[in-house]
Amino acid sequence: MFAVIETGGKQYKVTEQDILFVEKLGANEGDEVVFDQVLALSDDKGFRAGTPVIDGAKVTAKVLKNGKGKKIDVIKYKSKKNEKKKIGHRQPFTKVQITKIKA
């Protein structure tokens, strides 16, 4: 059984007990979150695709961790102008474990 969910503007194919990193959610560690934007679902009844989402389908997950990713250095440089700028960025994320897929 798997489902395709949408969160943070991205789509993820998930099964039960999967651990994935999604865009930061407003939930604390140990909380349970529900993803109701289920775009597709495959179970013992077959494959179903939503238009755009499947009514009544939910994916429940447990928040394991909130954090920031590795630092990415962004350098802006203009030649012959003596102009350069260095900026760092760390993308926030939420690590979740899928606990239940409900059709």
Backbone as ProteinMPNN parsed JSONL, in Angstrom:
{"seq_chain_A": "MFAVIETGGKQYKVTEQDILFVEKLGANEGDEVVFDQVLALSDDKGFRAGTPVIDGAKVTAKVLKNGKGKKIDVIKYKSKKNEKKKIGHRQPFTKVQITKIKA", "coords_chain_A": {"N_chain_A": [[0.846, -1.178, 0.0], [0.601, 2.169, -0.913], [0.831, 5.768, -0.972], [0.458, 8.949, -2.562], [1.354, 12.019, -1.505], [0.898, 15.559, -0.949], [2.802, 18.194, 0.248], [4.081, 21.254, 1.382], [4.419, 22.219, -1.202], [5.57, 20.189, -2.622], [5.634, 16.789, -3.869], [5.278, 13.532, -2.504], [5.943, 10.058, -2.512], [4.736, 7.687, -0.408], [4.925, 5.026, 2.027], [3.729, 2.987, 4.76], [5.566, 3.379, 7.789], [7.656, 4.736, 6.583], [10.327, 7.11, 6.62], [10.736, 10.512, 6.206], [11.98, 13.674, 4.994], [10.462, 16.727, 5.1], [9.282, 19.982, 4.028], [9.416, 22.583, 6.484], [7.11, 22.141, 9.091], [4.508, 23.443, 11.183], [4.718, 22.099, 13.775], [5.448, 20.457, 16.86], [8.106, 18.32, 18.192], [7.239, 14.912, 18.482], [4.546, 15.342, 18.098], [1.503, 14.574, 16.27], [0.795, 14.666, 12.867], [-1.486, 15.309, 10.188], [-1.811, 14.556, 6.855], [-3.871, 15.64, 4.445], [-3.977, 16.07, 1.78], [-4.081, 13.954, -0.389], [-3.019, 12.664, -3.304], [-2.899, 10.355, -4.879], [-3.609, 6.852, -4.501], [-2.845, 3.547, -3.626], [-4.018, 0.403, -2.918], [-5.399, -2.68, -1.581], [-7.742, -2.633, -3.038], [-7.053, -1.618, -5.436], [-5.615, 0.829, -7.716], [-6.075, 4.296, -7.243], [-6.605, 7.528, -8.468], [-6.724, 10.948, -7.647], [-8.875, 13.804, -8.297], [-8.494, 16.9, -7.911], [-7.631, 15.715, -5.541], [-8.079, 12.832, -3.363], [-11.127, 12.197, -1.895], [-11.707, 11.962, 1.581], [-9.422, 10.48, 2.126], [-6.53, 10.036, 4.129], [-3.272, 10.64, 5.467], [-1.403, 9.787, 8.192], [1.152, 11.004, 10.304], [4.066, 10.977, 12.437], [5.899, 13.455, 14.102], [9.316, 13.496, 14.141], [11.581, 15.125, 14.355], [12.627, 18.543, 14.263], [14.575, 20.717, 12.334], [17.557, 22.123, 10.772], [18.967, 22.102, 7.501], [22.09, 21.277, 5.774], [24.559, 23.883, 5.46], [24.436, 26.148, 2.805], [26.435, 27.924, 0.65], [26.063, 30.964, -0.998], [27.302, 32.808, -3.569], [27.607, 35.948, -4.933], [28.821, 37.619, -7.712], [30.283, 40.182, -9.584], [32.029, 40.769, -12.403], [34.866, 42.886, -12.998], [33.846, 45.023, -11.578], [34.472, 45.178, -8.95], [32.814, 43.984, -7.078], [31.39, 41.834, -4.854], [29.593, 39.341, -3.03], [28.836, 37.331, -0.269], [26.626, 34.933, 0.858], [24.997, 32.913, 3.25], [22.875, 30.013, 3.651], [20.504, 28.03, 5.372], [18.261, 25.549, 5.042], [15.18, 25.072, 6.658], [13.706, 22.071, 8.029], [11.374, 19.34, 8.573], [11.38, 16.255, 10.084], [9.615, 13.369, 9.529], [7.71, 10.414, 10.384], [5.817, 8.088, 8.731], [2.843, 6.831, 9.923], [0.253, 5.789, 9.491], [-1.908, 4.979, 6.811], [-4.908, 5.981, 5.594], [-7.684, 5.071, 3.763]], "CA_chain_A": [[0.0, 0.0, 0.0], [1.325, 3.423, -0.929], [0.05, 6.961, -1.271], [1.194, 10.123, -3.017], [0.834, 13.171, -0.766], [1.494, 16.85, -1.281], [3.026, 19.096, 1.37], [5.163, 22.192, 1.13], [4.597, 22.431, -2.626], [6.255, 19.039, -3.202], [4.885, 15.547, -3.805], [6.05, 12.432, -1.95], [5.341, 8.73, -2.529], [5.014, 7.172, 0.937], [4.306, 3.814, 2.543], [3.757, 3.006, 6.224], [6.876, 3.299, 8.439], [8.663, 5.537, 5.88], [10.836, 8.318, 7.273], [11.089, 11.46, 5.172], [12.225, 15.06, 5.358], [9.558, 17.611, 4.373], [9.425, 21.384, 4.388], [9.104, 22.779, 7.896], [5.71, 22.18, 9.509], [4.33, 24.115, 12.462], [4.408, 21.091, 14.785], [6.566, 20.143, 17.751], [8.547, 16.929, 18.187], [6.307, 14.009, 19.145], [3.172, 15.602, 17.668], [1.004, 13.824, 15.135], [0.28, 15.533, 11.813], [-2.324, 14.611, 9.212], [-1.742, 15.066, 5.489], [-5.135, 15.311, 3.792], [-3.811, 16.273, 0.343], [-3.671, 12.677, -0.959], [-3.235, 12.778, -4.748], [-3.1, 9.023, -5.437], [-3.621, 5.831, -3.46], [-2.861, 2.173, -4.108], [-4.238, -0.549, -1.827], [-5.917, -3.96, -2.073], [-8.845, -2.374, -3.962], [-6.497, -1.147, -6.711], [-5.031, 2.175, -7.76], [-7.018, 5.396, -7.424], [-6.009, 8.849, -8.614], [-7.686, 11.979, -7.309], [-9.095, 14.901, -9.245], [-7.066, 16.65, -7.768], [-7.321, 14.918, -4.348], [-9.033, 11.769, -3.055], [-11.964, 12.583, -0.757], [-11.717, 11.064, 2.72], [-8.145, 9.794, 2.332], [-5.625, 10.763, 5.022], [-2.028, 9.996, 5.852], [-1.013, 10.258, 9.518], [2.595, 10.89, 10.528], [4.573, 11.449, 13.722], [7.052, 14.338, 13.933], [10.481, 13.002, 14.861], [12.597, 16.154, 14.585], [12.668, 19.785, 13.503], [15.967, 21.119, 12.256], [18.018, 22.853, 9.595], [19.837, 21.318, 6.645], [23.463, 21.729, 5.647], [24.698, 25.26, 5.011], [24.752, 26.357, 1.398], [27.009, 29.252, 0.42], [25.674, 31.593, -2.247], [28.249, 33.891, -3.843], [27.25, 36.806, -6.056], [30.057, 38.248, -8.156], [30.217, 40.914, -10.843], [33.408, 40.991, -12.835], [35.34, 44.233, -13.357], [33.107, 46.031, -10.814], [34.911, 45.056, -7.557], [31.583, 43.747, -6.327], [31.129, 40.44, -4.515], [28.782, 39.2, -1.832], [28.702, 35.937, 0.145], [25.446, 34.736, 1.698], [24.776, 31.522, 3.635], [21.467, 29.66, 3.842], [20.205, 26.696, 5.899], [16.833, 25.315, 4.841], [14.543, 24.342, 7.756], [12.978, 20.867, 7.636], [10.73, 18.529, 9.595], [11.557, 14.822, 9.826], [8.39, 12.699, 9.943], [7.58, 8.987, 10.112], [4.445, 7.77, 8.354], [2.315, 5.806, 10.816], [-0.988, 5.163, 9.032], [-2.532, 5.455, 5.585], [-6.33, 5.662, 5.675], [-8.322, 5.317, 2.463]], "C_chain_A": [[0.884, 1.231, 0.0], [0.375, 4.557, -1.261], [0.987, 8.039, -1.781], [0.551, 11.327, -2.34], [1.528, 14.43, -1.239], [1.602, 17.675, -0.005], [4.2, 19.997, 1.046], [5.427, 22.425, -0.344], [5.317, 21.288, -3.327], [5.387, 17.795, -3.025], [5.802, 14.421, -3.353], [5.26, 11.135, -2.088], [5.725, 8.057, -1.221], [4.312, 5.838, 1.164], [4.381, 3.897, 4.061], [5.173, 2.726, 6.715], [7.978, 4.024, 7.668], [9.076, 6.728, 6.735], [11.254, 9.273, 6.163], [11.248, 12.858, 5.741], [11.342, 15.932, 4.478], [9.867, 19.047, 4.753], [8.89, 21.596, 5.789], [7.597, 22.919, 8.131], [5.634, 22.878, 10.861], [3.926, 23.144, 13.557], [5.655, 20.808, 15.608], [6.923, 18.668, 17.649], [7.572, 16.075, 19.002], [4.857, 14.225, 18.754], [2.803, 14.702, 16.494], [0.434, 14.813, 14.132], [-0.5, 14.685, 10.821], [-2.177, 15.319, 7.873], [-3.021, 14.652, 4.781], [-5.095, 15.568, 2.29], [-3.249, 14.983, -0.273], [-4.035, 12.693, -2.441], [-3.505, 11.428, -5.402], [-2.973, 8.007, -4.313], [-3.671, 4.455, -4.116], [-2.999, 1.253, -2.905], [-4.792, -1.84, -2.417], [-7.101, -3.797, -3.029], [-8.355, -1.919, -5.334], [-5.947, 0.256, -6.579], [-6.124, 3.197, -8.005], [-6.247, 6.694, -7.513], [-7.088, 9.881, -8.35], [-7.819, 13.015, -8.393], [-9.398, 16.18, -8.491], [-6.723, 15.808, -6.54], [-8.401, 13.853, -4.157], [-9.804, 12.165, -1.798], [-11.898, 11.523, 0.34], [-10.412, 10.332, 2.982], [-7.225, 10.679, 3.176], [-4.368, 9.942, 5.248], [-1.601, 10.62, 7.174], [0.472, 10.015, 9.709], [2.945, 11.446, 11.898], [5.821, 12.278, 13.466], [8.193, 13.81, 14.791], [11.438, 14.125, 15.235], [12.317, 17.369, 13.728], [14.12, 20.232, 13.457], [16.255, 21.934, 11.019], [18.979, 21.962, 8.821], [21.26, 21.858, 6.636], [23.506, 23.156, 5.116], [25.111, 25.287, 3.545], [25.266, 27.778, 1.257], [26.6, 29.745, -0.956], [26.608, 32.779, -2.441], [27.776, 34.635, -5.08], [28.495, 37.609, -6.435], [29.816, 38.945, -9.481], [31.639, 41.271, -11.247], [33.642, 42.452, -13.222], [34.62, 45.343, -12.604], [33.545, 46.064, -9.356], [33.696, 44.854, -6.64], [31.411, 42.251, -6.105], [30.408, 40.375, -3.184], [28.622, 37.718, -1.525], [27.547, 35.83, 1.141], [25.355, 33.247, 2.023], [23.294, 31.272, 3.863], [21.367, 28.24, 4.379], [18.695, 26.505, 5.842], [16.245, 24.556, 6.027], [13.748, 23.15, 7.234], [12.286, 20.263, 8.85], [10.877, 17.072, 9.179], [10.336, 14.107, 10.392], [8.464, 11.208, 9.61], [6.116, 8.698, 9.864], [3.955, 6.613, 9.23], [1.109, 5.082, 10.241], [-1.447, 5.807, 7.73], [-3.98, 4.999, 5.613], [-6.986, 6.03, 4.36], [-9.658, 5.979, 2.669]], "O_chain_A": [[1.807, 1.339, 0.807], [-0.73, 4.344, -1.76], [2.176, 8.038, -1.464], [-0.624, 11.627, -2.556], [2.597, 14.382, -1.846], [0.627, 17.837, 0.73], [5.203, 19.544, 0.495], [6.542, 22.793, -0.715], [5.643, 21.402, -4.508], [4.521, 17.747, -2.152], [6.962, 14.355, -3.761], [4.06, 11.101, -1.817], [6.91, 7.873, -0.946], [3.264, 5.555, 0.585], [5.036, 4.792, 4.595], [5.894, 1.926, 6.119], [9.141, 3.938, 8.062], [8.268, 7.282, 7.481], [12.029, 8.904, 5.28], [10.73, 13.184, 6.809], [11.451, 15.891, 3.252], [10.625, 19.3, 5.69], [8.005, 20.866, 6.234], [6.912, 23.699, 7.469], [6.616, 22.892, 11.604], [2.897, 23.339, 14.205], [6.777, 20.907, 15.111], [6.166, 17.867, 17.102], [7.138, 16.476, 20.082], [4.013, 13.379, 19.046], [3.668, 14.146, 15.818], [-0.33, 15.704, 14.504], [-0.217, 13.501, 10.635], [-2.39, 16.527, 7.769], [-3.245, 13.466, 4.538], [-6.079, 15.311, 1.596], [-2.074, 14.93, -0.637], [-5.213, 12.731, -2.797], [-4.256, 11.354, -6.374], [-2.319, 8.261, -3.302], [-4.444, 4.229, -5.047], [-2.193, 1.314, -1.978], [-4.671, -2.074, -3.62], [-7.43, -4.732, -3.759], [-9.135, -1.841, -6.283], [-5.828, 0.799, -5.481], [-6.99, 3.004, -8.858], [-5.335, 6.936, -6.722], [-8.232, 9.716, -8.775], [-6.986, 13.103, -9.296], [-10.577, 16.531, -8.442], [-5.635, 15.234, -6.485], [-9.494, 13.955, -4.713], [-9.204, 12.437, -0.758], [-12.019, 10.33, 0.064], [-10.306, 9.621, 3.982], [-7.145, 11.891, 2.977], [-4.396, 8.712, 5.223], [-1.452, 11.838, 7.27], [0.996, 8.966, 9.334], [2.222, 12.275, 12.452], [6.702, 11.867, 12.71], [8.063, 13.688, 16.009], [12.043, 14.092, 16.306], [11.831, 17.25, 12.604], [14.824, 20.13, 14.461], [15.349, 22.378, 10.312], [19.714, 21.167, 9.406], [21.596, 22.774, 7.387], [22.599, 23.588, 4.405], [26.003, 24.558, 3.111], [24.614, 28.727, 1.692], [26.764, 29.044, -1.954], [26.696, 33.654, -1.579], [27.571, 34.041, -6.138], [29.141, 38.207, -5.574], [29.218, 38.375, -10.394], [32.352, 41.975, -10.532], [32.745, 43.145, -13.702], [34.771, 46.511, -12.962], [33.049, 46.889, -8.589], [33.58, 45.473, -5.582], [31.299, 41.487, -7.064], [30.584, 41.236, -2.321], [28.306, 36.931, -2.418], [27.504, 36.549, 2.139], [25.61, 32.409, 1.158], [22.546, 32.182, 4.219], [22.062, 27.344, 3.901], [17.944, 27.214, 6.512], [16.757, 23.492, 6.378], [13.185, 23.201, 6.141], [12.569, 20.621, 9.993], [10.537, 16.701, 8.055], [10.046, 14.214, 11.583], [9.171, 10.792, 8.692], [5.265, 9.026, 10.691], [4.575, 5.55, 9.272], [0.946, 3.884, 10.471], [-1.382, 7.026, 7.57], [-4.265, 3.802, 5.651], [-6.864, 7.162, 3.892], [-10.358, 6.272, 1.699]]}, "name": "protein", "num_of_chains": 1, "seq": "MFAVIETGGKQYKVTEQDILFVEKLGANEGDEVVFDQVLALSDDKGFRAGTPVIDGAKVTAKVLKNGKGKKIDVIKYKSKKNEKKKIGHRQPFTKVQITKIKA"}
